[in-house]
Amino acid sequence: MPKTNLLERLEYLSRETEIPVEALLAKAIEAGVGSLYRHCMGEKYMAGGITRETALRLLGPQEVARLECLISRSCEPGDEEIDLPCGHA
C-alpha cells in the first residue's frame, strides 16, 4: 500500500469496515491513549513509582516479567519488534 495521509487511511478503513470515520477516530484515540498509559505505567514501575501489585493489575504478568528482566539487567533491551533474549517478549 503506497504512503497515504491520515484522512485517506481513515476513509479507506471506513469504507472497508463500514464504520464511520468519527467512530474510527474514537477507537484510534482510545487505543493510542491506552498504549501511552501502559508505557507510562511501565516506566513508573521501573522507577519504583508504583508497586508490583499495581503493575500486575495495570500491565499484566507478562509485561511485569519483561520489565523486571530489564530492571535486573539480566537481558538487554532490544528492538521492540523482536523478543528480548530472556524470552520475555
Contacts in CASP RR format, 6 or more apart in sequence:
PFRMAT RR
TARGET T0000
AUTHOR 0000-0000-0000
METHOD contacts of the structure
MODEL  1
MPKTNLLERLEYLSRETEIPVEALLAKAIEAGVGSLYRHCMGEKYMAGGI
TRETALRLLGPQEVARLECLISRSCEPGDEEIDLPCGHA
4 12 0 8 1.000
10 21 0 8 1.000
10 24 0 8 1.000
10 25 0 8 1.000
11 21 0 8 1.000
13 19 0 8 1.000
13 24 0 8 1.000
14 20 0 8 1.000
14 21 0 8 1.000
14 24 0 8 1.000
17 24 0 8 1.000
19 27 0 8 1.000
38 58 0 8 1.000
38 59 0 8 1.000
38 63 0 8 1.000
41 50 0 8 1.000
41 55 0 8 1.000
41 58 0 8 1.000
41 59 0 8 1.000
42 55 0 8 1.000
42 59 0 8 1.000
42 63 0 8 1.000
42 67 0 8 1.000
44 50 0 8 1.000
45 52 0 8 1.000
45 54 0 8 1.000
45 55 0 8 1.000
45 59 0 8 1.000
45 64 0 8 1.000
45 67 0 8 1.000
46 67 0 8 1.000
46 70 0 8 1.000
46 71 0 8 1.000
50 58 0 8 1.000
52 64 0 8 1.000
55 63 0 8 1.000
55 64 0 8 1.000
55 67 0 8 1.000
56 64 0 8 1.000
59 67 0 8 1.000
62 88 0 8 1.000
62 89 0 8 1.000
65 88 0 8 1.000
66 84 0 8 1.000
66 88 0 8 1.000
66 89 0 8 1.000
69 75 0 8 1.000
69 84 0 8 1.000
69 86 0 8 1.000
69 88 0 8 1.000
70 77 0 8 1.000
70 84 0 8 1.000
74 86 0 8 1.000
75 84 0 8 1.000
75 85 0 8 1.000
75 86 0 8 1.000
75 87 0 8 1.000
75 88 0 8 1.000
76 84 0 8 1.000
76 85 0 8 1.000
77 84 0 8 1.000
78 84 0 8 1.000
83 89 0 8 1.000
END
